Amino acid sequence: MNLLLQVASSEPHFPYAATITLIVGFIAAVTIGSIAWYNSKRPVGWKNKERPNIVPEIDK
């Protein structure tokens, strides 16, 4: 019990692993969402626009 109280009262730890996981997850979500958006049907007025070279073609 004393050990638990010492750990709790010691200098606060910054959760680096959680922060890195959140950053990597956010970047992955933005990347996957961007690819999905570019591969979706185009809104009116965007039908003739070209797709960026970095976005892969996905067969339906």
N, CA, C, O and CB atoms as a CASP TS submission, in Angstrom:
PFRMAT TS
TARGET T0000
AUTHOR 0000-0000-0000
METHOD Language model
MODEL 1
PARENT N/A
ATOM      1  N   MET     1       0.823  -1.187   0.000  1.00  0.00           N
ATOM      2  CA  MET     1       0.000   0.000   0.000  1.00  0.00           C
ATOM      3  C   MET     1       0.866   1.249   0.000  1.00  0.00           C
ATOM      4  O   MET     1       0.568   2.220  -0.695  1.00  0.00           O
ATOM      5  CB  MET     1      -0.936  -0.001   1.199  1.00  0.00           C
ATOM      6  N   ASN     2       1.933   1.221   0.777  1.00  0.00           N
ATOM      7  CA  ASN     2       2.824   2.382   0.818  1.00  0.00           C
ATOM      8  C   ASN     2       3.472   2.622  -0.542  1.00  0.00           C
ATOM      9  O   ASN     2       3.668   3.766  -0.951  1.00  0.00           O
ATOM     10  CB  ASN     2       3.905   2.190   1.890  1.00  0.00           C
ATOM     11  N   LEU     3       3.799   1.549  -1.230  1.00  0.00           N
ATOM     12  CA  LEU     3       4.407   1.678  -2.549  1.00  0.00           C
ATOM     13  C   LEU     3       3.438   2.361  -3.522  1.00  0.00           C
ATOM     14  O   LEU     3       3.839   3.206  -4.323  1.00  0.00           O
ATOM     15  CB  LEU     3       4.823   0.293  -3.086  1.00  0.00           C
ATOM     16  N   LEU     4       2.165   1.983  -3.439  1.00  0.00           N
ATOM     17  CA  LEU     4       1.154   2.587  -4.304  1.00  0.00           C
ATOM     18  C   LEU     4       1.022   4.079  -4.019  1.00  0.00           C
ATOM     19  O   LEU     4       0.901   4.879  -4.948  1.00  0.00           O
ATOM     20  CB  LEU     4      -0.200   1.888  -4.116  1.00  0.00           C
ATOM     21  N   LEU     5       1.043   4.456  -2.752  1.00  0.00           N
ATOM     22  CA  LEU     5       0.947   5.869  -2.396  1.00  0.00           C
ATOM     23  C   LEU     5       2.186   6.643  -2.844  1.00  0.00           C
ATOM     24  O   LEU     5       2.075   7.802  -3.242  1.00  0.00           O
ATOM     25  CB  LEU     5       0.753   6.022  -0.889  1.00  0.00           C
ATOM     26  N   GLN     6       3.358   6.020  -2.785  1.00  0.00           N
ATOM     27  CA  GLN     6       4.580   6.681  -3.232  1.00  0.00           C
ATOM     28  C   GLN     6       4.550   6.911  -4.741  1.00  0.00           C
ATOM     29  O   GLN     6       4.953   7.969  -5.225  1.00  0.00           O
ATOM     30  CB  GLN     6       5.812   5.850  -2.846  1.00  0.00           C
ATOM     31  N   VAL     7       4.072   5.916  -5.472  1.00  0.00           N
ATOM     32  CA  VAL     7       3.995   6.048  -6.929  1.00  0.00           C
ATOM     33  C   VAL     7       2.983   7.120  -7.300  1.00  0.00           C
ATOM     34  O   VAL     7       3.228   7.914  -8.208  1.00  0.00           O
ATOM     35  CB  VAL     7       3.617   4.701  -7.585  1.00  0.00           C
ATOM     36  N   ALA     8       1.853   7.154  -6.612  1.00  0.00           N
ATOM     37  CA  ALA     8       0.804   8.125  -6.904  1.00  0.00           C
ATOM     38  C   ALA     8       1.244   9.546  -6.570  1.00  0.00           C
ATOM     39  O   ALA     8       0.828  10.489  -7.244  1.00  0.00           O
ATOM     40  CB  ALA     8      -0.461   7.778  -6.132  1.00  0.00           C
ATOM     41  N   SER     9       2.062   9.716  -5.562  1.00  0.00           N
ATOM     42  CA  SER     9       2.472  11.049  -5.150  1.00  0.00           C
ATOM     43  C   SER     9       3.760  11.506  -5.821  1.00  0.00           C
ATOM     44  O   SER     9       4.149  12.666  -5.684  1.00  0.00           O
ATOM     45  CB  SER     9       2.640  11.089  -3.663  1.00  0.00           C
ATOM     46  N   SER    10       4.419  10.619  -6.538  1.00  0.00           N
ATOM     47  CA  SER    10       5.662  11.005  -7.203  1.00  0.00           C
ATOM     48  C   SER    10       5.366  11.890  -8.404  1.00  0.00           C
ATOM     49  O   SER    10       4.210  12.185  -8.707  1.00  0.00           O
ATOM     50  CB  SER    10       6.454   9.763  -7.639  1.00  0.00           C
ATOM     51  N   GLU    11       6.401  12.298  -9.063  1.00  0.00           N
ATOM     52  CA  GLU    11       6.285  13.186 -10.218  1.00  0.00           C
ATOM     53  C   GLU    11       5.329  12.595 -11.255  1.00  0.00           C
ATOM     54  O   GLU    11       5.416  11.404 -11.553  1.00  0.00           O
ATOM     55  CB  GLU    11       7.670  13.435 -10.848  1.00  0.00           C
ATOM     56  N   PRO    12       4.421  13.398 -11.810  1.00  0.00           N
ATOM     57  CA  PRO    12       3.449  12.858 -12.769  1.00  0.00           C
ATOM     58  C   PRO    12       4.126  12.353 -14.043  1.00  0.00           C
ATOM     59  O   PRO    12       5.095  12.938 -14.528  1.00  0.00           O
ATOM     60  CB  PRO    12       2.412  13.924 -13.123  1.00  0.00           C
ATOM     61  N   HIS    13       3.595  11.266 -14.561  1.00  0.00           N
ATOM     62  CA  HIS    13       4.125  10.671 -15.790  1.00  0.00           C
ATOM     63  C   HIS    13       3.286  11.148 -16.950  1.00  0.00           C
ATOM     64  O   HIS    13       2.058  11.193 -16.866  1.00  0.00           O
ATOM     65  CB  HIS    13       4.137   9.116 -15.717  1.00  0.00           C
ATOM     66  N   PHE    14       3.943  11.498 -18.022  1.00  0.00           N
ATOM     67  CA  PHE    14       3.209  11.881 -19.224  1.00  0.00           C
ATOM     68  C   PHE    14       3.044  10.636 -20.075  1.00  0.00           C
ATOM     69  O   PHE    14       4.035   9.979 -20.393  1.00  0.00           O
ATOM     70  CB  PHE    14       3.944  13.021 -20.015  1.00  0.00           C
ATOM     71  N   PRO    15       1.810  10.290 -20.458  1.00  0.00           N
ATOM     72  CA  PRO    15       1.575   9.034 -21.181  1.00  0.00           C
ATOM     73  C   PRO    15       2.038   9.125 -22.647  1.00  0.00           C
ATOM     74  O   PRO    15       1.230   9.346 -23.549  1.00  0.00           O
ATOM     75  CB  PRO    15       0.079   8.666 -21.126  1.00  0.00           C
ATOM     76  N   TYR    16       3.336   8.954 -22.864  1.00  0.00           N
ATOM     77  CA  TYR    16       3.886   9.059 -24.211  1.00  0.00           C
ATOM     78  C   TYR    16       3.295   8.030 -25.150  1.00  0.00           C
ATOM     79  O   TYR    16       2.986   8.350 -26.298  1.00  0.00           O
ATOM     80  CB  TYR    16       5.385   8.910 -24.175  1.00  0.00           C
ATOM     81  N   ALA    17       3.129   6.799 -24.690  1.00  0.00           N
ATOM     82  CA  ALA    17       2.599   5.741 -25.552  1.00  0.00           C
ATOM     83  C   ALA    17       1.178   6.075 -26.005  1.00  0.00           C
ATOM     84  O   ALA    17       0.840   5.864 -27.170  1.00  0.00           O
ATOM     85  CB  ALA    17       2.619   4.385 -24.817  1.00  0.00           C
ATOM     86  N   ALA    18       0.354   6.586 -25.117  1.00  0.00           N
ATOM     87  CA  ALA    18      -1.022   6.944 -25.481  1.00  0.00           C
ATOM     88  C   ALA    18      -1.032   8.111 -26.466  1.00  0.00           C
ATOM     89  O   ALA    18      -1.823   8.119 -27.409  1.00  0.00           O
ATOM     90  CB  ALA    18      -1.838   7.305 -24.222  1.00  0.00           C
ATOM     91  N   THR    19      -0.170   9.080 -26.256  1.00  0.00           N
ATOM     92  CA  THR    19      -0.098  10.225 -27.158  1.00  0.00           C
ATOM     93  C   THR    19       0.354   9.799 -28.542  1.00  0.00           C
ATOM     94  O   THR    19      -0.228  10.226 -29.540  1.00  0.00           O
ATOM     95  CB  THR    19       0.847  11.286 -26.603  1.00  0.00           C
ATOM     96  N   ILE    20       1.372   8.971 -28.620  1.00  0.00           N
ATOM     97  CA  ILE    20       1.864   8.480 -29.910  1.00  0.00           C
ATOM     98  C   ILE    20       0.791   7.655 -30.600  1.00  0.00           C
ATOM     99  O   ILE    20       0.610   7.770 -31.812  1.00  0.00           O
ATOM    100  CB  ILE    20       3.146   7.644 -29.727  1.00  0.00           C
ATOM    101  N   THR    21       0.077   6.826 -29.849  1.00  0.00           N
ATOM    102  CA  THR    21      -1.002   6.022 -30.426  1.00  0.00           C
ATOM    103  C   THR    21      -2.101   6.911 -30.993  1.00  0.00           C
ATOM    104  O   THR    21      -2.615   6.639 -32.078  1.00  0.00           O
ATOM    105  CB  THR    21      -1.585   5.072 -29.373  1.00  0.00           C
ATOM    106  N   LEU    22      -2.466   7.959 -30.280  1.00  0.00           N
ATOM    107  CA  LEU    22      -3.494   8.880 -30.767  1.00  0.00           C
ATOM    108  C   LEU    22      -3.046   9.613 -32.027  1.00  0.00           C
ATOM    109  O   LEU    22      -3.830   9.785 -32.960  1.00  0.00           O
ATOM    110  CB  LEU    22      -3.852   9.888 -29.683  1.00  0.00           C
ATOM    111  N   ILE    23      -1.795  10.041 -32.054  1.00  0.00           N
ATOM    112  CA  ILE    23      -1.287  10.753 -33.228  1.00  0.00           C
ATOM    113  C   ILE    23      -1.244   9.833 -34.440  1.00  0.00           C
ATOM    114  O   ILE    23      -1.679  10.217 -35.526  1.00  0.00           O
ATOM    115  CB  ILE    23       0.110  11.327 -32.948  1.00  0.00           C
ATOM    116  N   VAL    24      -0.720   8.619 -34.265  1.00  0.00           N
ATOM    117  CA  VAL    24      -0.655   7.660 -35.371  1.00  0.00           C
ATOM    118  C   VAL    24      -2.061   7.278 -35.826  1.00  0.00           C
ATOM    119  O   VAL    24      -2.305   7.151 -37.026  1.00  0.00           O
ATOM    120  CB  VAL    24       0.135   6.399 -34.953  1.00  0.00           C
ATOM    121  N   GLY    25      -2.976   7.094 -34.896  1.00  0.00           N
ATOM    122  CA  GLY    25      -4.355   6.767 -35.241  1.00  0.00           C
ATOM    123  C   GLY    25      -5.033   7.889 -36.007  1.00  0.00           C
ATOM    124  O   GLY    25      -5.778   7.635 -36.952  1.00  0.00           O
ATOM    125  N   PHE    26      -4.783   9.118 -35.610  1.00  0.00           N
ATOM    126  CA  PHE    26      -5.368  10.262 -36.313  1.00  0.00           C
ATOM    127  C   PHE    26      -4.830  10.361 -37.737  1.00  0.00           C
ATOM    128  O   PHE    26      -5.591  10.593 -38.676  1.00  0.00           O
ATOM    129  CB  PHE    26      -5.083  11.566 -35.551  1.00  0.00           C
ATOM    130  N   ILE    27      -3.530  10.185 -37.896  1.00  0.00           N
ATOM    131  CA  ILE    27      -2.934  10.235 -39.229  1.00  0.00           C
ATOM    132  C   ILE    27      -3.479   9.105 -40.095  1.00  0.00           C
ATOM    133  O   ILE    27      -3.763   9.314 -41.274  1.00  0.00           O
ATOM    134  CB  ILE    27      -1.399  10.150 -39.142  1.00  0.00           C
ATOM    135  N   ALA    28      -3.627   7.907 -39.523  1.00  0.00           N
ATOM    136  CA  ALA    28      -4.182   6.779 -40.282  1.00  0.00           C
ATOM    137  C   ALA    28      -5.632   7.053 -40.673  1.00  0.00           C
ATOM    138  O   ALA    28      -6.029   6.761 -41.802  1.00  0.00           O
ATOM    139  CB  ALA    28      -4.092   5.476 -39.459  1.00  0.00           C
ATOM    140  N   ALA    29      -6.417   7.601 -39.773  1.00  0.00           N
ATOM    141  CA  ALA    29      -7.822   7.894 -40.069  1.00  0.00           C
ATOM    142  C   ALA    29      -7.948   8.938 -41.174  1.00  0.00           C
ATOM    143  O   ALA    29      -8.790   8.807 -42.062  1.00  0.00           O
ATOM    144  CB  ALA    29      -8.545   8.378 -38.806  1.00  0.00           C
ATOM    145  N   VAL    30      -7.115   9.970 -41.120  1.00  0.00           N
ATOM    146  CA  VAL    30      -7.151  11.000 -42.157  1.00  0.00           C
ATOM    147  C   VAL    30      -6.729  10.411 -43.499  1.00  0.00           C
ATOM    148  O   VAL    30      -7.342  10.713 -44.523  1.00  0.00           O
ATOM    149  CB  VAL    30      -6.237  12.187 -41.780  1.00  0.00           C
ATOM    150  N   THR    31      -5.698   9.579 -43.508  1.00  0.00           N
ATOM    151  CA  THR    31      -5.218   8.969 -44.753  1.00  0.00           C
ATOM    152  C   THR    31      -6.267   8.052 -45.350  1.00  0.00           C
ATOM    153  O   THR    31      -6.571   8.153 -46.538  1.00  0.00           O
ATOM    154  CB  THR    31      -3.925   8.191 -44.509  1.00  0.00           C
ATOM    155  N   ILE    32      -6.822   7.161 -44.550  1.00  0.00           N
ATOM    156  CA  ILE    32      -7.839   6.225 -45.043  1.00  0.00           C
ATOM    157  C   ILE    32      -9.095   6.977 -45.476  1.00  0.00           C
ATOM    158  O   ILE    32      -9.697   6.643 -46.497  1.00  0.00           O
ATOM    159  CB  ILE    32      -8.189   5.182 -43.957  1.00  0.00           C
ATOM    160  N   GLY    33      -9.488   7.976 -44.717  1.00  0.00           N
ATOM    161  CA  GLY    33     -10.647   8.772 -45.087  1.00  0.00           C
ATOM    162  C   GLY    33     -10.440   9.539 -46.381  1.00  0.00           C
ATOM    163  O   GLY    33     -11.364   9.662 -47.185  1.00  0.00           O
ATOM    164  N   SER    34      -9.243  10.051 -46.587  1.00  0.00           N
ATOM    165  CA  SER    34      -8.945  10.774 -47.824  1.00  0.00           C
ATOM    166  C   SER    34      -8.996   9.842 -49.028  1.00  0.00           C
ATOM    167  O   SER    34      -9.548  10.200 -50.068  1.00  0.00           O
ATOM    168  CB  SER    34      -7.568  11.444 -47.735  1.00  0.00           C
ATOM    169  N   ILE    35      -8.427   8.656 -48.896  1.00  0.00           N
ATOM    170  CA  ILE    35      -8.469   7.683 -49.992  1.00  0.00           C
ATOM    171  C   ILE    35      -9.908   7.293 -50.285  1.00  0.00           C
ATOM    172  O   ILE    35     -10.296   7.203 -51.450  1.00  0.00           O
ATOM    173  CB  ILE    35      -7.633   6.429 -49.650  1.00  0.00           C
ATOM    174  N   ALA    36     -10.699   7.062 -49.260  1.00  0.00           N
ATOM    175  CA  ALA    36     -12.109   6.705 -49.461  1.00  0.00           C
ATOM    176  C   ALA    36     -12.870   7.848 -50.118  1.00  0.00           C
ATOM    177  O   ALA    36     -13.699   7.610 -50.996  1.00  0.00           O
ATOM    178  CB  ALA    36     -12.770   6.336 -48.123  1.00  0.00           C
ATOM    179  N   TRP    37     -12.605   9.074 -49.713  1.00  0.00           N
ATOM    180  CA  TRP    37     -13.301  10.224 -50.289  1.00  0.00           C
ATOM    181  C   TRP    37     -12.941  10.397 -51.759  1.00  0.00           C
ATOM    182  O   TRP    37     -13.815  10.645 -52.590  1.00  0.00           O
ATOM    183  CB  TRP    37     -12.964  11.500 -49.509  1.00  0.00           C
ATOM    184  N   TYR    38     -11.648  10.267 -52.083  1.00  0.00           N
ATOM    185  CA  TYR    38     -11.228  10.430 -53.473  1.00  0.00           C
ATOM    186  C   TYR    38     -11.768   9.318 -54.364  1.00  0.00           C
ATOM    187  O   TYR    38     -11.980   9.533 -55.557  1.00  0.00           O
ATOM    188  CB  TYR    38      -9.712  10.469 -53.560  1.00  0.00           C
ATOM    189  N   ASN    39     -11.994   8.134 -53.805  1.00  0.00           N
ATOM    190  CA  ASN    39     -12.495   7.016 -54.595  1.00  0.00           C
ATOM    191  C   ASN    39     -14.017   6.964 -54.626  1.00  0.00           C
ATOM    192  O   ASN    39     -14.583   6.109 -55.306  1.00  0.00           O
ATOM    193  CB  ASN    39     -11.954   5.717 -54.051  1.00  0.00           C
ATOM    194  N   SER    40     -14.684   7.848 -53.916  1.00  0.00           N
ATOM    195  CA  SER    40     -16.140   7.862 -53.934  1.00  0.00           C
ATOM    196  C   SER    40     -16.641   8.589 -55.173  1.00  0.00           C
ATOM    197  O   SER    40     -15.858   9.146 -55.942  1.00  0.00           O
ATOM    198  CB  SER    40     -16.693   8.523 -52.661  1.00  0.00           C
ATOM    199  N   LYS    41     -17.955   8.576 -55.353  1.00  0.00           N
ATOM    200  CA  LYS    41     -18.531   9.297 -56.488  1.00  0.00           C
ATOM    201  C   LYS    41     -18.288  10.782 -56.297  1.00  0.00           C
ATOM    202  O   LYS    41     -18.325  11.296 -55.179  1.00  0.00           O
ATOM    203  CB  LYS    41     -20.053   9.001 -56.637  1.00  0.00           C
ATOM    204  N   ARG    42     -18.040  11.457 -57.397  1.00  0.00           N
ATOM    205  CA  ARG    42     -17.755  12.878 -57.349  1.00  0.00           C
ATOM    206  C   ARG    42     -19.040  13.695 -57.227  1.00  0.00           C
ATOM    207  O   ARG    42     -20.057  13.340 -57.823  1.00  0.00           O
ATOM    208  CB  ARG    42     -16.976  13.301 -58.587  1.00  0.00           C
ATOM    209  N   PRO    43     -19.004  14.777 -56.468  1.00  0.00           N
ATOM    210  CA  PRO    43     -20.154  15.675 -56.416  1.00  0.00           C
ATOM    211  C   PRO    43     -20.353  16.366 -57.767  1.00  0.00           C
ATOM    212  O   PRO    43     -19.462  16.344 -58.616  1.00  0.00           O
ATOM    213  CB  PRO    43     -19.972  16.723 -55.298  1.00  0.00           C
ATOM    214  N   VAL    44     -21.507  16.970 -57.959  1.00  0.00           N
ATOM    215  CA  VAL    44     -21.807  17.686 -59.189  1.00  0.00           C
ATOM    216  C   VAL    44     -20.743  18.767 -59.402  1.00  0.00           C
ATOM    217  O   VAL    44     -20.416  19.523 -58.487  1.00  0.00           O
ATOM    218  CB  VAL    44     -23.239  18.308 -59.141  1.00  0.00           C
ATOM    219  N   GLY    45     -20.212  18.825 -60.627  1.00  0.00           N
ATOM    220  CA  GLY    45     -19.177  19.805 -60.937  1.00  0.00           C
ATOM    221  C   GLY    45     -17.778  19.259 -60.798  1.00  0.00           C
ATOM    222  O   GLY    45     -16.825  19.883 -61.265  1.00  0.00           O
ATOM    223  N   TRP    46     -17.627  18.098 -60.161  1.00  0.00           N
ATOM    224  CA  TRP    46     -16.307  17.505 -59.964  1.00  0.00           C
ATOM    225  C   TRP    46     -16.120  16.259 -60.814  1.00  0.00           C
ATOM    226  O   TRP    46     -15.082  15.603 -60.721  1.00  0.00           O
ATOM    227  CB  TRP    46     -16.094  17.168 -58.499  1.00  0.00           C
ATOM    228  N   LYS    47     -17.087  15.924 -61.625  1.00  0.00           N
ATOM    229  CA  LYS    47     -17.046  14.669 -62.389  1.00  0.00           C
ATOM    230  C   LYS    47     -15.838  14.597 -63.322  1.00  0.00           C
ATOM    231  O   LYS    47     -15.273  13.519 -63.507  1.00  0.00           O
ATOM    232  CB  LYS    47     -18.326  14.511 -63.200  1.00  0.00           C
ATOM    233  N   ASN    48     -15.434  15.720 -63.910  1.00  0.00           N
ATOM    234  CA  ASN    48     -14.352  15.706 -64.891  1.00  0.00           C
ATOM    235  C   ASN    48     -12.989  16.031 -64.288  1.00  0.00           C
ATOM    236  O   ASN    48     -12.004  16.113 -65.020  1.00  0.00           O
ATOM    237  CB  ASN    48     -14.655  16.682 -65.989  1.00  0.00           C
ATOM    238  N   LYS    49     -12.910  16.214 -62.996  1.00  0.00           N
ATOM    239  CA  LYS    49     -11.640  16.539 -62.352  1.00  0.00           C
ATOM    240  C   LYS    49     -10.788  15.285 -62.228  1.00  0.00           C
ATOM    241  O   LYS    49     -11.309  14.182 -62.062  1.00  0.00           O
ATOM    242  CB  LYS    49     -11.873  17.172 -60.965  1.00  0.00           C
ATOM    243  N   GLU    50      -9.475  15.464 -62.311  1.00  0.00           N
ATOM    244  CA  GLU    50      -8.568  14.322 -62.213  1.00  0.00           C
ATOM    245  C   GLU    50      -8.266  14.012 -60.757  1.00  0.00           C
ATOM    246  O   GLU    50      -8.258  14.889 -59.894  1.00  0.00           O
ATOM    247  CB  GLU    50      -7.266  14.594 -62.981  1.00  0.00           C
ATOM    248  N   ARG    51      -8.022  12.748 -60.522  1.00  0.00           N
ATOM    249  CA  ARG    51      -7.678  12.263 -59.190  1.00  0.00           C
ATOM    250  C   ARG    51      -6.181  12.502 -58.961  1.00  0.00           C
ATOM    251  O   ARG    51      -5.397  12.366 -59.900  1.00  0.00           O
ATOM    252  CB  ARG    51      -8.041  10.741 -59.028  1.00  0.00           C
ATOM    253  N   PRO    52      -5.765  12.854 -57.739  1.00  0.00           N
ATOM    254  CA  PRO    52      -4.338  13.046 -57.462  1.00  0.00           C
ATOM    255  C   PRO    52      -3.561  11.747 -57.690  1.00  0.00           C
ATOM    256  O   PRO    52      -4.103  10.655 -57.517  1.00  0.00           O
ATOM    257  CB  PRO    52      -4.132  13.542 -56.013  1.00  0.00           C
ATOM    258  N   ASN    53      -2.309  11.869 -58.072  1.00  0.00           N
ATOM    259  CA  ASN    53      -1.475  10.698 -58.380  1.00  0.00           C
ATOM    260  C   ASN    53      -1.210   9.816 -57.167  1.00  0.00           C
ATOM    261  O   ASN    53      -0.982   8.617 -57.321  1.00  0.00           O
ATOM    262  CB  ASN    53      -0.157  11.146 -58.964  1.00  0.00           C
ATOM    263  N   ILE    54      -1.236  10.383 -55.968  1.00  0.00           N
ATOM    264  CA  ILE    54      -0.902   9.594 -54.780  1.00  0.00           C
ATOM    265  C   ILE    54      -2.061   8.703 -54.318  1.00  0.00           C
ATOM    266  O   ILE    54      -1.861   7.815 -53.489  1.00  0.00           O
ATOM    267  CB  ILE    54      -0.491  10.520 -53.650  1.00  0.00           C
ATOM    268  N   VAL    55      -3.252   8.929 -54.839  1.00  0.00           N
ATOM    269  CA  VAL    55      -4.420   8.148 -54.426  1.00  0.00           C
ATOM    270  C   VAL    55      -4.536   6.912 -55.323  1.00  0.00           C
ATOM    271  O   VAL    55      -4.646   7.049 -56.541  1.00  0.00           O
ATOM    272  CB  VAL    55      -5.725   9.009 -54.495  1.00  0.00           C
ATOM    273  N   PRO    56      -4.513   5.713 -54.742  1.00  0.00           N
ATOM    274  CA  PRO    56      -4.575   4.498 -55.559  1.00  0.00           C
ATOM    275  C   PRO    56      -5.969   4.270 -56.123  1.00  0.00           C
ATOM    276  O   PRO    56      -6.962   4.669 -55.515  1.00  0.00           O
ATOM    277  CB  PRO    56      -4.147   3.288 -54.741  1.00  0.00           C
ATOM    278  N   GLU    57      -6.046   3.621 -57.299  1.00  0.00           N
ATOM    279  CA  GLU    57      -7.312   3.217 -57.907  1.00  0.00           C
ATOM    280  C   GLU    57      -7.829   1.976 -57.172  1.00  0.00           C
ATOM    281  O   GLU    57      -7.063   1.047 -56.915  1.00  0.00           O
ATOM    282  CB  GLU    57      -7.138   2.933 -59.443  1.00  0.00           C
ATOM    283  N   ILE    58      -9.071   1.955 -56.847  1.00  0.00           N
ATOM    284  CA  ILE    58      -9.689   0.788 -56.205  1.00  0.00           C
ATOM    285  C   ILE    58     -10.817   0.306 -57.096  1.00  0.00           C
ATOM    286  O   ILE    58     -11.749   1.054 -57.391  1.00  0.00           O
ATOM    287  CB  ILE    58     -10.216   1.129 -54.765  1.00  0.00           C
ATOM    288  N   ASP    59     -10.732  -0.958 -57.529  1.00  0.00           N
ATOM    289  CA  ASP    59     -11.770  -1.523 -58.372  1.00  0.00           C
ATOM    290  C   ASP    59     -12.970  -1.866 -57.517  1.00  0.00           C
ATOM    291  O   ASP    59     -12.826  -2.366 -56.401  1.00  0.00           O
ATOM    292  CB  ASP    59     -11.262  -2.765 -59.125  1.00  0.00           C
ATOM    293  N   LYS    60     -14.163  -1.595 -58.045  1.00  0.00           N
ATOM    294  CA  LYS    60     -15.393  -1.867 -57.293  1.00  0.00           C
ATOM    295  C   LYS    60     -15.855  -3.273 -57.490  1.00  0.00           C
ATOM    296  O   LYS    60     -16.876  -3.671 -56.929  1.00  0.00           O
ATOM    297  CB  LYS    60     -16.488  -0.918 -57.693  1.00  0.00           C
TER
END
